[in-house]
């Protein structure tokens, strides 16, 4: 199939910032793109050939959208699985496959999969509702503290809460959930695996993630991770095993814990471009977005090595601000060497909403981390008065 400068059409479910960054590479290759998103102000709208507004969880909407394209991918897991399955049964190439997505979409199912596949992960229990969870805590079947996660519809720190006392369970939403044992970890790590339908597979270097203590969001992604090489090799091997078990095509971001004994436990995965790979746009020979595109089109995969040390700083809405967004002091950081901001195009800010990121590249990791801290303390995402 001739993908480039032709009638070939790539469909993307979801028009957020991940789609927008993926579209940069489709533009580079001159690939026609169709995007479906519920919001008429989706960031991807300015960068695709055709934009459709619609519900990603509605069967007819997703099915009819898929009938217009030659290959279908997604940048968000919350899409209608039945429509994807029907499209695949009718011969459409859907990557990652609905089968892969089904094993990942529900976090309880995902955790069961790790247990059944002998993939190391933190101990957990599944519950139909917070009421069942509270009974279990009362019967001492699970002990506080633990991590509560809703099994579906969680994102960007939403749907995750550390339960440190009984009262923390009072305002939990009435949904299916899991209670996960708190892991006393040394580092939070991630490995992105890329695989095409022909079976070619590569991993990006292990990255280290520093999280905001309240929002459960990544503040910094550091590549390469500041860990022992043997630990890095173990993390990449486990990520490859997870990829093989899920039999995915495209990108698979594998988030992990490194314990104080240097064991690696899989936390969760995302079958798409991921926040932990944004550094790759500036720091890698081939960005995660280009490699996702290469993978789903069954093209040779690009070099996943880094050219230089890279640190990504998330730009999130400042606390106390909601409304039309203003990026305060962005002109200042644009004057610094090796600093590249990416603004996602969301018009409205609110506390902790992901509004952009900044990549810092430098041959010296210590210097890169110092500049990243400076960036974090300089630029503010606020609202206009």
N, C-alpha and C positions, 0 to 999 in steps of 0.2 A: 504494500500500500504506500502511495506517495503522500507523506504527511505534510510536506513543506510547499508553500505557495500553490496550494491545490484546493480542491473542494472538500477535503477532509475536515471533519468538525469534531472538536473535543468538547465534551460537556463537563461542567464542574458544578456539583451540588454544593451550594454554600458560596456566598460572595463576600466573606469577611477578609481580614488582612492576609490570611494564608493564601486565599485565592488571588488576591491582588498581587502578592509577591510571586506566585506561580505564573501569573499572566505576564510578568516581566519577561520570563524566558520563552513563553509562547510567542510573544512579540518579536523577540530576538530571532526565533526560528521561522516566523511568519506562519503560524498555525491558527486556523480559525477557531474561535472559542465562543461557546454559549454558556451562560451562567444563570443559575436559578437561586434566588434568595428571597426570604420573606420581606425584607426591607427595601423600599424604593431608594434609600440612601446608602445602600451597601457599598463598602469601599471598592469592590471589584467592578462596579458599574462603569467607571470611567475607562476601564482598560480592556474590556472584552468586545467582541464583535456584535453579539446580541445578548441583551439582558432580559430576563423574565422574572417577574415578581410572583412568588407563590409559596405555599406551605410545603416545607421539605418532608413533613410527616404525612402528607396527604397522598394516598395511593395514585389517584388519577393524575394529579399534578406532576408527580415524579415520573410516572409511566409515560405520559404524553411528552414530557420534556426529553426523556431518554430516547424516544422514537425518532427524534430529530438529529441525533448525533451518531458518530461512528465508534467512539470510545467514551466511556463515562467514568469519571472519578469523583472524589468528594474531598472537601476540606474540613468537614465536621461529621462526627459519627451519628448524630441524631437525624437520620434520614429514614424513609419508609423502606424497610427490608423486603416486604412482599413485592413491592414494585420493582426493586432491583433484581429480585429472584426471577420474576416473570420476564423481565427484559433479558436477563442472561439466558434463560431457557429458550428465548426466541432468537438467540444468536448474537446479542450485543455483547461486546467486550466490556465488562465492568471490573475495574481494578481500584482497590482491592476487592475481592469477590464478596458477595453477600454472605457466603459461608464463613469467611474470615471475620467479617464485621459482626455476624451474629454471636461469635464467641467472645467478642470484645465489648459490644455495646452495653451489656449489663455487667456491672462490676462484680456481682456475686457469681455469675456464670464464668467470668474471667478468672476469678480466684479458684473456682472449682476446677477449671481447666489446668491451672498450674499444679494443683494437688494431684490430679489424675495423670499429668504428664511428668511428674517427678521434677518439677521446676521449683527451686527453692524460693519460698515466699513466707511472709509473716503469718502466724497462726490467726485464724478468724472464725467467726460464726455468722450465719445468715439469719435474718429475722424478717418476718412479714410486715412488722410495724414497730414503732417505738414502744408500744404497750408490751409486746412480747420481749423486747430488749430489756425493758425495765424489770419484768418478772425474772428474767435470767440473771440480771444483776442482783436482784433481791435474794435469789436462791444461791448466790455465790458461784454461778456457773461461769461468769466472766468477772474479772476484777478491774476496778478503777485504779489508774487511768487507762484509757484505751482510745483508739481512733474510730469515730463514727463516720460512715460514708453512706450516702444514698446510692442505690445501685444504678439508677438511671438519671439522666438530665443534669448531672453535675458538670461544672466547668469552672476554670479559672479560680479555684479556691472555694467556689460555691458547692454545697453538698458535701463538705468535709468539715469535721469539727473534732477537736480534742476534748474528750470528756474527762475532766479532772475531779469532779464532784457530782453527787446525785442531782443537784439542781441544774446542772448543765444539760440534762435530758428533758427539762420541762418544756422547752419551746421547739423541740425537733419536729419537722414536718411528718405527717402521717403517711409515710411511704415505706416500701421495702428497703432494707438497709443491711449493712454488715458492720460488725464490731471487730476491729483488728487489734491484735496485741501491739502495744507500743514497742517499737524497736529502738533500743539504745544504740543509735548509729554514730559513726564517725563522720561519714560524708553521705550526701545524696548525689548519685551519679546518673548519667544517662548515656546510652549508646544508640545511635541511629543506624539501622540496617536497611540497605536498599537491595532489591531483588527484582529481576525481570522474568517474564514468563519462560524464557529459555533456561532459567536456572542460574544465570550469572548473579553472584551475590557479593556484596562488599559491606564493610562497616566503616563508619566515621570514627575518629578517635573518641575515647571516653571523655566526657565533659563532667565538670563538677558544678553543682547548682547550690546557690545560697538563697534561702527563702526568707520572705518577710514573716516575722513571727506571728502577726495577727491575721494577715490576709490569706495565708497559705498559698501565696503566689511566689514565683521565682523572681528575685531581684537581680541576681547576677548569674550568668552562665560563663564558665571559665574553661577554655580549651587551649592546651590539654589540661586534664584534671591533675591536680598536684598530689598524685598518689604513686605508690611503688609500681614499677613496671609489671611485676608478677600479678598484682591486683588488677591492673588494667587488662592484662591478657585474660584473666579469669572473667572479668566483666564482659569483654568482647565475645568470649567463647559461650557464655550463658546467653547473651543477646542473639547469637547465631542459632543456638538451640531453640530459643523461643520462636525465632523467625521460621525455622524449619517445621516446628510443631504447628504453627498457625498457617503455614504454607501460603504466606502473603505475597502479593505483588505490589510494588511501589515502595513507599517508605514505611518503616515500623520503628517508632521511637520507644525504646525500652527504658523505663525509669527504675532505678535500683537504690537499695541501701547498702552501704559498706559498713559492716559492724566493727566493733572495736577489736574483734578477733580476725578481721579481714575476710570474713565471709561475705558473699554477695547474695542479697535477697531481692527478688523482683517485686516491685511495688505495683506498677500497672503499665499498660502500653497504649499507644495511640497509632492507628494505621494510616498515617497521613503526615505531611510536613508538620513540624513541631517547634514550639518555642525554644527548645534546647538546641535546635539546629540553625537558628537565625544568624549566629556568628559566621556561618559558612559562606554567606553572600560575599563578605569581604575577605575572610581569612583562609578559605579553602580553594583548591584548584577548581573544584566543581561544587556549586552550592547544592544544598538539599533540594531546592526547588527544581533546578535543572535535572538533577538525578531522578527525582520523582517522575518528571516528564519522560526522561530517557527510559525509565523502567516500564511505565505503563504502555509505552509505544514499542516495547521490546527492541530497543536500540542498545548498542554497547554502553555500559555504565562508565561514568567519568571518574577521574581520580578523586578519591575521598580524603587524601592527605591535606594537611594544613600547610599553607605557604609561610605562615607567621602565627605567633600567639594571638588569640582573639578573645575578647571578653564582651559579652552582650549585657547591656543594662536595659531592663524593662522600663518604659515610661507609662506610668499609670496615673489615673486621676487622683489629685491630692485630696486628702480628707477635708471636708468642709466646703467643697466646691461642686456645684452641679449647674449645668447650662452650657451655653456656647463656649467652645474650648479656646483657650489661649495658651500658647507654648512660651512661657516666660524664660527669657535668657537664651533662647535657641541661637541667636546671633553670636553669643559669646562662645558656645562650644563649637560652632562652625569655624572658628578661628584657630582651633587646636589641631595639630597634625595627627593623622591616624584616627580621627573621630568622624563617624558617619551616622547621621540621624535618619531614621525611617519613620515617617509620619503616616499613619494608617488611613486617614481620611474620614474618621468618625467626627461628626460635627458637634455632638453633645458629649461632655465629660460628666463623670460621676465618680465618687470615691472608689479607688482601686480598679476602675475599668481600664483595660489595656488600650492605650491610645497610640503607642509607637514603641520603638526601641532604638538604642544607640549602640553601634559596634565600635570598639576600640581595638586597633591592631598595633602591635609593637613587637620588635624582636626580643624585648626583655619583658618577661611575664610580670615581674615585680612592678616595673614601670607602667605596664598596661593596667594592672590592678589599681595602682595609685591614681591614674587618670580616670578610670571607671568610677572610683569613689568621688572624684572631683566633679565628674559629669552628673552623678546622682545628686550631689549637693547643690548643683548650680541650676539645672533646668527644672522647672516646675510646671506641671500640667494643671492649670486652674481655669476658671470661667471668667468671662468678661463681666464687667460691672454694669 
